[in-house]
Amino acid sequence: MKQADTIWMNGKLVPWNEAKVHILTHTLHYGNGVFEGTRAYKTDRGLAIFRLRDHTRRLLDSAKITMIKSPYTLEELEAAQIELLRANHFGSNVYLRPLIYLGYGVMGLYHVNAPVEVAIAAWEWGSYLGDEGLQKGIRVKISSFARNSVKSTMGKAKAVANYLNSQMAKFEAIEAGYEEALLLDDEGFIAEGSGECFFIVRDGVIVTPPHDNSLESITQATVIELAEKLGYTVEFRRITRDEVYIADEAFFTGTAAEVTPVREVDARTIGEGKRGPVTERLQRAYFDVVYGRNEDFGHYLTYI
Ligand code: PPE
């Protein structure tokens, strides 16, 4: 992560190194906070935030789900993100991380009296799973951890606490020599990656699991929209691990991961063991959109 000049905290731009919290910050102890991950790309017309409105809306939806009252409106939060990018002089693509959290002042689990704080950081961030991963595909392990069950957590919220599950799965996969984890739900069907949505391609049909146990991914929605425009059939249905093993292609999507091909899952080579043709087409189409090269999708970009 490359340090920037300032971070937006509760309405003010503060120097990067001074964006601090008290040790009794409620979220730090009990995990109720919500965040977003949004990218801004260096287009030919300057820096542009991809799907700012959708990410900001999901941030507020996450807060609603976890009973946190945002002190800022959708419009104010959007303006803050734009202000932050204008104030910092970024030389390359940027990742934005808004966080609504419970601050210092109340201890104990009953959280509604804790002060609500908002911070937005932005930094230059390259490819999430490596440049080589984007081109050649990555090796993935199905996790021994089931994805957070809907019986006890709320996966539609991009909530801080949901990421302990992701973190443990990621650690396990890396420790085992893989690059990313793929989590099953508590019934054994594919849920999502530790921080990505998952797709397979079989006989030219693109398949992705429904959102029963996963985040409603904005990148997934974009890729589906692109795939349908390109004439592909897209199915939203459950996928089992053995179907993944025999898929022609597989890939992850996410704001950070963008469109990352998967070349191996649990020592089974997927397709030809490299980025497949459908994945490559979708990946190219995705980059055309985020870099402002596809006018049909211009409405998804907020130029700074
Ligand atoms: N599932 C999970 C669990 C998830 O965290 C993400 C994003 C997605 C799906 C894809 O959602 P979307 O970005 O709307 O397409 N993960 C973020 C966190 C990455 C991180 O390590 O931090 C991201 O991609 O920004």
Residues whose N, C-alpha, C, O or C-beta is under 5 A from the ligand:
A	BS01	PPE	G37 E192 G193 S194 G195 E196 C197 L215 E216 S217 I218 T219 Q220 T253 G254 T255 A256 A257
